[in-house]
């Protein structure tokens, strides 16, 4: 790997150079894209027009070289737009969107290139290819058909226009959510209103107010502030005020400058139009062509089975919570802004610990040390901090090294919430593994979270939920970093079915409930003691606290998503809200106020690629729970009441059959190669406490 990019525009760096993030300016984006798109177009035109018989080398490989540089430049621009957003960067990114959308659509509609791929698939050379390369050709032919290549005349023009409008609409939706979140704040001048809120959250709020030149405490809607307020603030009116602000972000009920109603209507109509152009009844049918699930009825049946399994437990959860709120908290009517607060008080009473108490043990440095230890034990690799340029002072870069000290890739981590940073947690791939002869381009992945930053000179503290999130995202990163697939088009993020892509991430969450693992993740911020066994036992006992309600909530989201995308003509915003109301009447036990506008900030659906795919979280959880069950079955007794969950043979098979193969074969084949059978839902129900262990 080279040590630096050349002088000039850093986005034009060779694919094997280290990106100089600090040098990337908004003005670099559009010129780099135009130059790289021109090079990619030239290569594609040459490959499509070649008079030679189609081969892997003169077709697939010939267009991968310029495409890799273009993909990387756009990935870097998108990453910066998500984590260090400024008006100038946003403008430059938005200027690049139509260029990339037009290029992507042009490739998908390129009849000459499609003809060459069909020629390759029908040639003797195809039969002599490796299974991975044959899969890449097969997926390319499928994607051509789903990209409208067989459309003619007006249909082609409509499809191209549709693709650009969808890209713009999704970006605008994301911007509205970010802006609506960033612009809202509440200045509290009476400290008594903050009673119950953890000290570090209050300290951060005071620092935020002082940064604005104000006296008091500035509360915001970013999760490190919002969630602790909802869980711990004794001031009911304060909870109500934040709840309403959060629940109406980017909607007609909030700051109308950021109202996403029009974006939702437009995106649903465009998706329905796209499906119709390609011969599908609805967008769900189109999307499920590339998934493990067969069709929408199968998905709906799966979700409703989950709802039926969870409902008895959820009813008990809610009855207990309401009774507790009446008798212990003097809340005869449990309002939506009371749920997190009452639940936290009930959990504290029942299990005799608080989230804040547990947080004192999860110091960031110790959690990362423990996470890296788990990764080393599971996969035999080490993560070593390296001196490489990053995009923000809080981001750190790690080299991933094997037993022979060879660099397999690099992982960047950006863990803290801040203004101008998209909320949530995710992993981006800047570059996939790629081999050409003796040359190997190793993967680069960036893991992003939104945890509370350090306060008062102490290192950052994570909640147990934060730890689970970190492990989850590390699973995504490992999936790309430990790939042994040398072709980028068969990498995990390029070729694994969307409803299986969460398997490695959800799998990693399970280790956050193992005593031996969790103890190694902890060091008390003041005493340096590890997590006591009795506190872990309480945490474990509470693992499935309100799991019935949580499962119903996820099913609610997934049903809503699938149903709005089975409408053949899209929906007006009133129809979207009516669909959500109908779903809630079917599966939910808790109905929010009429002014609640959940869809307007549901970025997964409208800006994150999960449209007609949110069910994937639960679908993949079946796979991940069953995969982890293999480790449970192979576990052996350990010392101090723990079990040794890291059976070496099971670790090796999981790496070989699930992680290392990426998308080189269908996910169902990879799962069965590891487990020896198709997946079963039993482990998921058991892990969630919905059936007897």
Secondary structure as a PSIPRED ss2 file (coil, helix, strand):
# PSIPRED VFORMAT (PSIPRED V4.0)

   1 X C   1.000  0.000  0.000
   2 X C   1.000  0.000  0.000
   3 X C   1.000  0.000  0.000
   4 X C   1.000  0.000  0.000
   5 X C   1.000  0.000  0.000
   6 X C   1.000  0.000  0.000
   7 X C   1.000  0.000  0.000
   8 X C   1.000  0.000  0.000
   9 X C   1.000  0.000  0.000
  10 X H   0.000  1.000  0.000
  11 X H   0.000  1.000  0.000
  12 X H   0.000  1.000  0.000
  13 X C   1.000  0.000  0.000
  14 X C   1.000  0.000  0.000
  15 X C   1.000  0.000  0.000
  16 X C   1.000  0.000  0.000
  17 X C   1.000  0.000  0.000
  18 X C   1.000  0.000  0.000
  19 X C   1.000  0.000  0.000
  20 X C   1.000  0.000  0.000
  21 X H   0.000  1.000  0.000
  22 X H   0.000  1.000  0.000
  23 X H   0.000  1.000  0.000
  24 X C   1.000  0.000  0.000
  25 X C   1.000  0.000  0.000
  26 X H   0.000  1.000  0.000
  27 X H   0.000  1.000  0.000
  28 X H   0.000  1.000  0.000
  29 X H   0.000  1.000  0.000
  30 X H   0.000  1.000  0.000
  31 X H   0.000  1.000  0.000
  32 X H   0.000  1.000  0.000
  33 X H   0.000  1.000  0.000
  34 X H   0.000  1.000  0.000
  35 X H   0.000  1.000  0.000
  36 X H   0.000  1.000  0.000
  37 X H   0.000  1.000  0.000
  38 X H   0.000  1.000  0.000
  39 X H   0.000  1.000  0.000
  40 X H   0.000  1.000  0.000
  41 X H   0.000  1.000  0.000
  42 X H   0.000  1.000  0.000
  43 X H   0.000  1.000  0.000
  44 X H   0.000  1.000  0.000
  45 X H   0.000  1.000  0.000
  46 X H   0.000  1.000  0.000
  47 X H   0.000  1.000  0.000
  48 X H   0.000  1.000  0.000
  49 X H   0.000  1.000  0.000
  50 X C   1.000  0.000  0.000
  51 X C   1.000  0.000  0.000
  52 X C   1.000  0.000  0.000
  53 X C   1.000  0.000  0.000
  54 X C   1.000  0.000  0.000
  55 X C   1.000  0.000  0.000
  56 X H   0.000  1.000  0.000
  57 X H   0.000  1.000  0.000
  58 X H   0.000  1.000  0.000
  59 X H   0.000  1.000  0.000
  60 X H   0.000  1.000  0.000
  61 X H   0.000  1.000  0.000
  62 X H   0.000  1.000  0.000
  63 X H   0.000  1.000  0.000
  64 X H   0.000  1.000  0.000
  65 X H   0.000  1.000  0.000
  66 X H   0.000  1.000  0.000
  67 X H   0.000  1.000  0.000
  68 X H   0.000  1.000  0.000
  69 X H   0.000  1.000  0.000
  70 X H   0.000  1.000  0.000
  71 X H   0.000  1.000  0.000
  72 X H   0.000  1.000  0.000
  73 X H   0.000  1.000  0.000
  74 X H   0.000  1.000  0.000
  75 X H   0.000  1.000  0.000
  76 X H   0.000  1.000  0.000
  77 X H   0.000  1.000  0.000
  78 X H   0.000  1.000  0.000
  79 X H   0.000  1.000  0.000
  80 X H   0.000  1.000  0.000
  81 X H   0.000  1.000  0.000
  82 X H   0.000  1.000  0.000
  83 X H   0.000  1.000  0.000
  84 X C   1.000  0.000  0.000
  85 X C   1.000  0.000  0.000
  86 X C   1.000  0.000  0.000
  87 X H   0.000  1.000  0.000
  88 X H   0.000  1.000  0.000
  89 X H   0.000  1.000  0.000
  90 X H   0.000  1.000  0.000
  91 X H   0.000  1.000  0.000
  92 X H   0.000  1.000  0.000
  93 X H   0.000  1.000  0.000
  94 X H   0.000  1.000  0.000
  95 X H   0.000  1.000  0.000
  96 X H   0.000  1.000  0.000
  97 X H   0.000  1.000  0.000
  98 X H   0.000  1.000  0.000
  99 X H   0.000  1.000  0.000
 100 X H   0.000  1.000  0.000
 101 X H   0.000  1.000  0.000
 102 X H   0.000  1.000  0.000
 103 X H   0.000  1.000  0.000
 104 X H   0.000  1.000  0.000
 105 X H   0.000  1.000  0.000
 106 X H   0.000  1.000  0.000
 107 X H   0.000  1.000  0.000
 108 X H   0.000  1.000  0.000
 109 X C   1.000  0.000  0.000
 110 X C   1.000  0.000  0.000
 111 X H   0.000  1.000  0.000
 112 X H   0.000  1.000  0.000
 113 X H   0.000  1.000  0.000
 114 X H   0.000  1.000  0.000
 115 X H   0.000  1.000  0.000
 116 X H   0.000  1.000  0.000
 117 X H   0.000  1.000  0.000
 118 X H   0.000  1.000  0.000
 119 X H   0.000  1.000  0.000
 120 X H   0.000  1.000  0.000
 121 X H   0.000  1.000  0.000
 122 X C   1.000  0.000  0.000
 123 X C   1.000  0.000  0.000
 124 X H   0.000  1.000  0.000
 125 X H   0.000  1.000  0.000
 126 X H   0.000  1.000  0.000
 127 X H   0.000  1.000  0.000
 128 X H   0.000  1.000  0.000
 129 X C   1.000  0.000  0.000
 130 X C   1.000  0.000  0.000
 131 X H   0.000  1.000  0.000
 132 X H   0.000  1.000  0.000
 133 X H   0.000  1.000  0.000
 134 X H   0.000  1.000  0.000
 135 X H   0.000  1.000  0.000
 136 X H   0.000  1.000  0.000
 137 X H   0.000  1.000  0.000
 138 X H   0.000  1.000  0.000
 139 X H   0.000  1.000  0.000
 140 X H   0.000  1.000  0.000
 141 X H   0.000  1.000  0.000
 142 X H   0.000  1.000  0.000
 143 X H   0.000  1.000  0.000
 144 X H   0.000  1.000  0.000
 145 X H   0.000  1.000  0.000
 146 X H   0.000  1.000  0.000
 147 X C   1.000  0.000  0.000
 148 X C   1.000  0.000  0.000
 149 X C   1.000  0.000  0.000
 150 X C   1.000  0.000  0.000
 151 X C   1.000  0.000  0.000
 152 X C   1.000  0.000  0.000
 153 X C   1.000  0.000  0.000
 154 X H   0.000  1.000  0.000
 155 X H   0.000  1.000  0.000
 156 X H   0.000  1.000  0.000
 157 X H   0.000  1.000  0.000
 158 X H   0.000  1.000  0.000
 159 X H   0.000  1.000  0.000
 160 X H   0.000  1.000  0.000
 161 X H   0.000  1.000  0.000
 162 X H   0.000  1.000  0.000
 163 X H   0.000  1.000  0.000
 164 X H   0.000  1.000  0.000
 165 X H   0.000  1.000  0.000
 166 X H   0.000  1.000  0.000
 167 X H   0.000  1.000  0.000
 168 X H   0.000  1.000  0.000
 169 X H   0.000  1.000  0.000
 170 X H   0.000  1.000  0.000
 171 X H   0.000  1.000  0.000
 172 X H   0.000  1.000  0.000
 173 X H   0.000  1.000  0.000
 174 X H   0.000  1.000  0.000
 175 X H   0.000  1.000  0.000
 176 X H   0.000  1.000  0.000
 177 X H   0.000  1.000  0.000
 178 X H   0.000  1.000  0.000
 179 X H   0.000  1.000  0.000
 180 X H   0.000  1.000  0.000
 181 X H   0.000  1.000  0.000
 182 X H   0.000  1.000  0.000
 183 X H   0.000  1.000  0.000
 184 X C   1.000  0.000  0.000
 185 X E   0.000  0.000  1.000
 186 X E   0.000  0.000  1.000
 187 X E   0.000  0.000  1.000
 188 X E   0.000  0.000  1.000
 189 X C   1.000  0.000  0.000
 190 X C   1.000  0.000  0.000
 191 X H   0.000  1.000  0.000
 192 X H   0.000  1.000  0.000
 193 X H   0.000  1.000  0.000
 194 X H   0.000  1.000  0.000
 195 X C   1.000  0.000  0.000
 196 X C   1.000  0.000  0.000
 197 X C   1.000  0.000  0.000
 198 X C   1.000  0.000  0.000
 199 X H   0.000  1.000  0.000
 200 X H   0.000  1.000  0.000
 201 X H   0.000  1.000  0.000
 202 X H   0.000  1.000  0.000
 203 X H   0.000  1.000  0.000
 204 X H   0.000  1.000  0.000
 205 X H   0.000  1.000  0.000
 206 X H   0.000  1.000  0.000
 207 X H   0.000  1.000  0.000
 208 X H   0.000  1.000  0.000
 209 X H   0.000  1.000  0.000
 210 X H   0.000  1.000  0.000
 211 X H   0.000  1.000  0.000
 212 X C   1.000  0.000  0.000
 213 X C   1.000  0.000  0.000
 214 X C   1.000  0.000  0.000
 215 X C   1.000  0.000  0.000
 216 X C   1.000  0.000  0.000
 217 X E   0.000  0.000  1.000
 218 X E   0.000  0.000  1.000
 219 X E   0.000  0.000  1.000
 220 X E   0.000  0.000  1.000
 221 X C   1.000  0.000  0.000
 222 X C   1.000  0.000  0.000
 223 X H   0.000  1.000  0.000
 224 X H   0.000  1.000  0.000
 225 X H   0.000  1.000  0.000
 226 X H   0.000  1.000  0.000
 227 X H   0.000  1.000  0.000
 228 X H   0.000  1.000  0.000
 229 X H   0.000  1.000  0.000
 230 X H   0.000  1.000  0.000
 231 X H   0.000  1.000  0.000
 232 X H   0.000  1.000  0.000
 233 X C   1.000  0.000  0.000
 234 X C   1.000  0.000  0.000
 235 X C   1.000  0.000  0.000
 236 X H   0.000  1.000  0.000
 237 X H   0.000  1.000  0.000
 238 X H   0.000  1.000  0.000
 239 X H   0.000  1.000  0.000
 240 X H   0.000  1.000  0.000
 241 X H   0.000  1.000  0.000
 242 X H   0.000  1.000  0.000
 243 X H   0.000  1.000  0.000
 244 X H   0.000  1.000  0.000
 245 X H   0.000  1.000  0.000
 246 X H   0.000  1.000  0.000
 247 X H   0.000  1.000  0.000
 248 X C   1.000  0.000  0.000
 249 X C   1.000  0.000  0.000
 250 X C   1.000  0.000  0.000
 251 X C   1.000  0.000  0.000
 252 X C   1.000  0.000  0.000
 253 X C   1.000  0.000  0.000
 254 X C   1.000  0.000  0.000
 255 X C   1.000  0.000  0.000
 256 X H   0.000  1.000  0.000
 257 X H   0.000  1.000  0.000
 258 X H   0.000  1.000  0.000
 259 X C   1.000  0.000  0.000
 260 X C   1.000  0.000  0.000
 261 X H   0.000  1.000  0.000
 262 X H   0.000  1.000  0.000
 263 X H   0.000  1.000  0.000
 264 X H   0.000  1.000  0.000
 265 X H   0.000  1.000  0.000
 266 X H   0.000  1.000  0.000
 267 X H   0.000  1.000  0.000
 268 X H   0.000  1.000  0.000
 269 X H   0.000  1.000  0.000
 270 X H   0.000  1.000  0.000
 271 X H   0.000  1.000  0.000
 272 X H   0.000  1.000  0.000
 273 X H   0.000  1.000  0.000
 274 X H   0.000  1.000  0.000
 275 X H   0.000  1.000  0.000
 276 X H   0.000  1.000  0.000
 277 X H   0.000  1.000  0.000
 278 X C   1.000  0.000  0.000
 279 X C   1.000  0.000  0.000
 280 X C   1.000  0.000  0.000
 281 X C   1.000  0.000  0.000
 282 X C   1.000  0.000  0.000
 283 X H   0.000  1.000  0.000
 284 X H   0.000  1.000  0.000
 285 X H   0.000  1.000  0.000
 286 X H   0.000  1.000  0.000
 287 X H   0.000  1.000  0.000
 288 X H   0.000  1.000  0.000
 289 X H   0.000  1.000  0.000
 290 X H   0.000  1.000  0.000
 291 X C   1.000  0.000  0.000
 292 X C   1.000  0.000  0.000
 293 X C   1.000  0.000  0.000
 294 X C   1.000  0.000  0.000
 295 X C   1.000  0.000  0.000
 296 X H   0.000  1.000  0.000
 297 X H   0.000  1.000  0.000
 298 X H   0.000  1.000  0.000
 299 X H   0.000  1.000  0.000
 300 X H   0.000  1.000  0.000
 301 X H   0.000  1.000  0.000
 302 X H   0.000  1.000  0.000
 303 X H   0.000  1.000  0.000
 304 X H   0.000  1.000  0.000
 305 X H   0.000  1.000  0.000
 306 X H   0.000  1.000  0.000
 307 X H   0.000  1.000  0.000
 308 X H   0.000  1.000  0.000
 309 X H   0.000  1.000  0.000
 310 X H   0.000  1.000  0.000
 311 X H   0.000  1.000  0.000
 312 X H   0.000  1.000  0.000
 313 X H   0.000  1.000  0.000
 314 X H   0.000  1.000  0.000
 315 X H   0.000  1.000  0.000
 316 X H   0.000  1.000  0.000
 317 X H   0.000  1.000  0.000
 318 X H   0.000  1.000  0.000
 319 X H   0.000  1.000  0.000
 320 X H   0.000  1.000  0.000
 321 X H   0.000  1.000  0.000
 322 X H   0.000  1.000  0.000
 323 X H   0.000  1.000  0.000
 324 X H   0.000  1.000  0.000
 325 X H   0.000  1.000  0.000
 326 X H   0.000  1.000  0.000
 327 X H   0.000  1.000  0.000
 328 X H   0.000  1.000  0.000
 329 X C   1.000  0.000  0.000
 330 X C   1.000  0.000  0.000
 331 X C   1.000  0.000  0.000
 332 X C   1.000  0.000  0.000
 333 X C   1.000  0.000  0.000
 334 X C   1.000  0.000  0.000
 335 X C   1.000  0.000  0.000
 336 X H   0.000  1.000  0.000
 337 X H   0.000  1.000  0.000
 338 X H   0.000  1.000  0.000
 339 X H   0.000  1.000  0.000
 340 X H   0.000  1.000  0.000
 341 X H   0.000  1.000  0.000
 342 X H   0.000  1.000  0.000
 343 X H   0.000  1.000  0.000
 344 X H   0.000  1.000  0.000
 345 X H   0.000  1.000  0.000
 346 X H   0.000  1.000  0.000
 347 X H   0.000  1.000  0.000
 348 X H   0.000  1.000  0.000
 349 X H   0.000  1.000  0.000
 350 X H   0.000  1.000  0.000
 351 X H   0.000  1.000  0.000
 352 X C   1.000  0.000  0.000
 353 X C   1.000  0.000  0.000
 354 X C   1.000  0.000  0.000
 355 X H   0.000  1.000  0.000
 356 X H   0.000  1.000  0.000
 357 X H   0.000  1.000  0.000
 358 X H   0.000  1.000  0.000
 359 X H   0.000  1.000  0.000
 360 X C   1.000  0.000  0.000
 361 X C   1.000  0.000  0.000
 362 X C   1.000  0.000  0.000
 363 X E   0.000  0.000  1.000
 364 X H   0.000  1.000  0.000
 365 X H   0.000  1.000  0.000
 366 X H   0.000  1.000  0.000
 367 X H   0.000  1.000  0.000
 368 X H   0.000  1.000  0.000
 369 X H   0.000  1.000  0.000
 370 X H   0.000  1.000  0.000
 371 X H   0.000  1.000  0.000
 372 X H   0.000  1.000  0.000
 373 X H   0.000  1.000  0.000
 374 X H   0.000  1.000  0.000
 375 X H   0.000  1.000  0.000
 376 X H   0.000  1.000  0.000
 377 X H   0.000  1.000  0.000
 378 X H   0.000  1.000  0.000
 379 X H   0.000  1.000  0.000
 380 X C   1.000  0.000  0.000
 381 X C   1.000  0.000  0.000
 382 X E   0.000  0.000  1.000
 383 X E   0.000  0.000  1.000
 384 X E   0.000  0.000  1.000
 385 X E   0.000  0.000  1.000
 386 X E   0.000  0.000  1.000
 387 X C   1.000  0.000  0.000
 388 X C   1.000  0.000  0.000
 389 X C   1.000  0.000  0.000
 390 X C   1.000  0.000  0.000
 391 X C   1.000  0.000  0.000
 392 X C   1.000  0.000  0.000
 393 X C   1.000  0.000  0.000
 394 X C   1.000  0.000  0.000
 395 X C   1.000  0.000  0.000
 396 X E   0.000  0.000  1.000
 397 X E   0.000  0.000  1.000
 398 X E   0.000  0.000  1.000
 399 X E   0.000  0.000  1.000
 400 X E   0.000  0.000  1.000
 401 X E   0.000  0.000  1.000
 402 X C   1.000  0.000  0.000
 403 X C   1.000  0.000  0.000
 404 X C   1.000  0.000  0.000
 405 X C   1.000  0.000  0.000
 406 X C   1.000  0.000  0.000
 407 X E   0.000  0.000  1.000
 408 X E   0.000  0.000  1.000
 409 X E   0.000  0.000  1.000
 410 X E   0.000  0.000  1.000
 411 X E   0.000  0.000  1.000
 412 X E   0.000  0.000  1.000
 413 X E   0.000  0.000  1.000
 414 X E   0.000  0.000  1.000
 415 X E   0.000  0.000  1.000
 416 X E   0.000  0.000  1.000
 417 X C   1.000  0.000  0.000
 418 X C   1.000  0.000  0.000
 419 X C   1.000  0.000  0.000
 420 X C   1.000  0.000  0.000
 421 X C   1.000  0.000  0.000
 422 X C   1.000  0.000  0.000
 423 X C   1.000  0.000  0.000
 424 X C   1.000  0.000  0.000
 425 X C   1.000  0.000  0.000
 426 X E   0.000  0.000  1.000
 427 X E   0.000  0.000  1.000
 428 X E   0.000  0.000  1.000
 429 X E   0.000  0.000  1.000
 430 X E   0.000  0.000  1.000
 431 X E   0.000  0.000  1.000
 432 X C   1.000  0.000  0.000
 433 X C   1.000  0.000  0.000
 434 X E   0.000  0.000  1.000
 435 X E   0.000  0.000  1.000
 436 X E   0.000  0.000  1.000
 437 X C   1.000  0.000  0.000
 438 X C   1.000  0.000  0.000
 439 X E   0.000  0.000  1.000
 440 X E   0.000  0.000  1.000
 441 X E   0.000  0.000  1.000
 442 X C   1.000  0.000  0.000
 443 X E   0.000  0.000  1.000
 444 X E   0.000  0.000  1.000
 445 X E   0.000  0.000  1.000
 446 X E   0.000  0.000  1.000
 447 X E   0.000  0.000  1.000
 448 X E   0.000  0.000  1.000
 449 X E   0.000  0.000  1.000
 450 X E   0.000  0.000  1.000
 451 X E   0.000  0.000  1.000
 452 X C   1.000  0.000  0.000
 453 X C   1.000  0.000  0.000
 454 X C   1.000  0.000  0.000
 455 X C   1.000  0.000  0.000
 456 X C   1.000  0.000  0.000
 457 X C   1.000  0.000  0.000
 458 X C   1.000  0.000  0.000
 459 X C   1.000  0.000  0.000
 460 X C   1.000  0.000  0.000
 461 X E   0.000  0.000  1.000
 462 X C   1.000  0.000  0.000
 463 X C   1.000  0.000  0.000
 464 X H   0.000  1.000  0.000
 465 X H   0.000  1.000  0.000
 466 X H   0.000  1.000  0.000
 467 X H   0.000  1.000  0.000
 468 X H   0.000  1.000  0.000
 469 X H   0.000  1.000  0.000
 470 X H   0.000  1.000  0.000
 471 X H   0.000  1.000  0.000
 472 X H   0.000  1.000  0.000
 473 X H   0.000  1.000  0.000
 474 X H   0.000  1.000  0.000
 475 X H   0.000  1.000  0.000
 476 X H   0.000  1.000  0.000
 477 X H   0.000  1.000  0.000
 478 X H   0.000  1.000  0.000
 479 X H   0.000  1.000  0.000
 480 X H   0.000  1.000  0.000
 481 X H   0.000  1.000  0.000
 482 X C   1.000  0.000  0.000
 483 X C   1.000  0.000  0.000
 484 X C   1.000  0.000  0.000
 485 X C   1.000  0.000  0.000
 486 X C   1.000  0.000  0.000
 487 X C   1.000  0.000  0.000
 488 X H   0.000  1.000  0.000
 489 X H   0.000  1.000  0.000
 490 X H   0.000  1.000  0.000
 491 X C   1.000  0.000  0.000
 492 X H   0.000  1.000  0.000
 493 X H   0.000  1.000  0.000
 494 X H   0.000  1.000  0.000
 495 X H   0.000  1.000  0.000
 496 X C   1.000  0.000  0.000
 497 X C   1.000  0.000  0.000
 498 X C   1.000  0.000  0.000
 499 X C   1.000  0.000  0.000
 500 X C   1.000  0.000  0.000
 501 X C   1.000  0.000  0.000
 502 X C   1.000  0.000  0.000
 503 X H   0.000  1.000  0.000
 504 X H   0.000  1.000  0.000
 505 X H   0.000  1.000  0.000
 506 X H   0.000  1.000  0.000
 507 X H   0.000  1.000  0.000
 508 X H   0.000  1.000  0.000
 509 X H   0.000  1.000  0.000
 510 X H   0.000  1.000  0.000
 511 X H   0.000  1.000  0.000
 512 X H   0.000  1.000  0.000
 513 X H   0.000  1.000  0.000
 514 X C   1.000  0.000  0.000
 515 X H   0.000  1.000  0.000
 516 X H   0.000  1.000  0.000
 517 X H   0.000  1.000  0.000
 518 X H   0.000  1.000  0.000
 519 X H   0.000  1.000  0.000
 520 X H   0.000  1.000  0.000
 521 X C   1.000  0.000  0.000
 522 X C   1.000  0.000  0.000
 523 X C   1.000  0.000  0.000
 524 X C   1.000  0.000  0.000
 525 X C   1.000  0.000  0.000
 526 X C   1.000  0.000  0.000
 527 X C   1.000  0.000  0.000
 528 X C   1.000  0.000  0.000
 529 X C   1.000  0.000  0.000
 530 X C   1.000  0.000  0.000
 531 X C   1.000  0.000  0.000
 532 X C   1.000  0.000  0.000
 533 X H   0.000  1.000  0.000
 534 X H   0.000  1.000  0.000
 535 X H   0.000  1.000  0.000
 536 X H   0.000  1.000  0.000
 537 X H   0.000  1.000  0.000
 538 X H   0.000  1.000  0.000
 539 X H   0.000  1.000  0.000
 540 X H   0.000  1.000  0.000
 541 X H   0.000  1.000  0.000
 542 X C   1.000  0.000  0.000
 543 X C   1.000  0.000  0.000
 544 X C   1.000  0.000  0.000
 545 X C   1.000  0.000  0.000
 546 X C   1.000  0.000  0.000
 547 X H   0.000  1.000  0.000
 548 X H   0.000  1.000  0.000
 549 X H   0.000  1.000  0.000
 550 X H   0.000  1.000  0.000
 551 X H   0.000  1.000  0.000
 552 X H   0.000  1.000  0.000
 553 X H   0.000  1.000  0.000
 554 X H   0.000  1.000  0.000
 555 X H   0.000  1.000  0.000
 556 X H   0.000  1.000  0.000
 557 X H   0.000  1.000  0.000
 558 X H   0.000  1.000  0.000
 559 X H   0.000  1.000  0.000
 560 X H   0.000  1.000  0.000
 561 X H   0.000  1.000  0.000
 562 X H   0.000  1.000  0.000
 563 X H   0.000  1.000  0.000
 564 X H   0.000  1.000  0.000
 565 X C   1.000  0.000  0.000
 566 X C   1.000  0.000  0.000
 567 X C   1.000  0.000  0.000
 568 X C   1.000  0.000  0.000
 569 X C   1.000  0.000  0.000
 570 X C   1.000  0.000  0.000
 571 X C   1.000  0.000  0.000
 572 X C   1.000  0.000  0.000
 573 X H   0.000  1.000  0.000
 574 X H   0.000  1.000  0.000
 575 X H   0.000  1.000  0.000
 576 X H   0.000  1.000  0.000
 577 X H   0.000  1.000  0.000
 578 X H   0.000  1.000  0.000
 579 X H   0.000  1.000  0.000
 580 X H   0.000  1.000  0.000
 581 X H   0.000  1.000  0.000
 582 X H   0.000  1.000  0.000
 583 X H   0.000  1.000  0.000
 584 X H   0.000  1.000  0.000
 585 X H   0.000  1.000  0.000
 586 X H   0.000  1.000  0.000
 587 X H   0.000  1.000  0.000
 588 X C   1.000  0.000  0.000
 589 X C   1.000  0.000  0.000
 590 X C   1.000  0.000  0.000
 591 X C   1.000  0.000  0.000
 592 X C   1.000  0.000  0.000
 593 X C   1.000  0.000  0.000
 594 X C   1.000  0.000  0.000
 595 X C   1.000  0.000  0.000
 596 X C   1.000  0.000  0.000
 597 X C   1.000  0.000  0.000
 598 X H   0.000  1.000  0.000
 599 X H   0.000  1.000  0.000
 600 X H   0.000  1.000  0.000
 601 X H   0.000  1.000  0.000
 602 X C   1.000  0.000  0.000
 603 X H   0.000  1.000  0.000
 604 X H   0.000  1.000  0.000
 605 X H   0.000  1.000  0.000
 606 X H   0.000  1.000  0.000
 607 X C   1.000  0.000  0.000
 608 X C   1.000  0.000  0.000
 609 X C   1.000  0.000  0.000
 610 X C   1.000  0.000  0.000
 611 X C   1.000  0.000  0.000
 612 X C   1.000  0.000  0.000
 613 X C   1.000  0.000  0.000
 614 X C   1.000  0.000  0.000
 615 X C   1.000  0.000  0.000
 616 X H   0.000  1.000  0.000
 617 X H   0.000  1.000  0.000
 618 X H   0.000  1.000  0.000
 619 X H   0.000  1.000  0.000
 620 X H   0.000  1.000  0.000
 621 X H   0.000  1.000  0.000
 622 X H   0.000  1.000  0.000
 623 X H   0.000  1.000  0.000
 624 X H   0.000  1.000  0.000
 625 X H   0.000  1.000  0.000
 626 X H   0.000  1.000  0.000
 627 X H   0.000  1.000  0.000
 628 X H   0.000  1.000  0.000
 629 X H   0.000  1.000  0.000
 630 X H   0.000  1.000  0.000
 631 X H   0.000  1.000  0.000
 632 X H   0.000  1.000  0.000
 633 X H   0.000  1.000  0.000
 634 X H   0.000  1.000  0.000
 635 X C   1.000  0.000  0.000
 636 X E   0.000  0.000  1.000
 637 X E   0.000  0.000  1.000
 638 X C   1.000  0.000  0.000
 639 X C   1.000  0.000  0.000
 640 X C   1.000  0.000  0.000
 641 X C   1.000  0.000  0.000
 642 X C   1.000  0.000  0.000
 643 X E   0.000  0.000  1.000
 644 X E   0.000  0.000  1.000
 645 X C   1.000  0.000  0.000
 646 X C   1.000  0.000  0.000
 647 X C   1.000  0.000  0.000
 648 X H   0.000  1.000  0.000
 649 X H   0.000  1.000  0.000
 650 X H   0.000  1.000  0.000
 651 X H   0.000  1.000  0.000
 652 X H   0.000  1.000  0.000
 653 X H   0.000  1.000  0.000
 654 X H   0.000  1.000  0.000
 655 X H   0.000  1.000  0.000
 656 X H   0.000  1.000  0.000
 657 X H   0.000  1.000  0.000
 658 X H   0.000  1.000  0.000
 659 X H   0.000  1.000  0.000
 660 X C   1.000  0.000  0.000
 661 X C   1.000  0.000  0.000
 662 X C   1.000  0.000  0.000
 663 X C   1.000  0.000  0.000
 664 X C   1.000  0.000  0.000
 665 X C   1.000  0.000  0.000
 666 X C   1.000  0.000  0.000
 667 X H   0.000  1.000  0.000
 668 X H   0.000  1.000  0.000
 669 X H   0.000  1.000  0.000
 670 X H   0.000  1.000  0.000
 671 X H   0.000  1.000  0.000
 672 X H   0.000  1.000  0.000
 673 X H   0.000  1.000  0.000
 674 X H   0.000  1.000  0.000
 675 X H   0.000  1.000  0.000
 676 X C   1.000  0.000  0.000
 677 X C   1.000  0.000  0.000
 678 X C   1.000  0.000  0.000
 679 X C   1.000  0.000  0.000
 680 X C   1.000  0.000  0.000
 681 X C   1.000  0.000  0.000
 682 X H   0.000  1.000  0.000
 683 X H   0.000  1.000  0.000
 684 X H   0.000  1.000  0.000
 685 X H   0.000  1.000  0.000
 686 X H   0.000  1.000  0.000
 687 X H   0.000  1.000  0.000
 688 X C   1.000  0.000  0.000
 689 X C   1.000  0.000  0.000
 690 X C   1.000  0.000  0.000
 691 X C   1.000  0.000  0.000
 692 X C   1.000  0.000  0.000
 693 X C   1.000  0.000  0.000
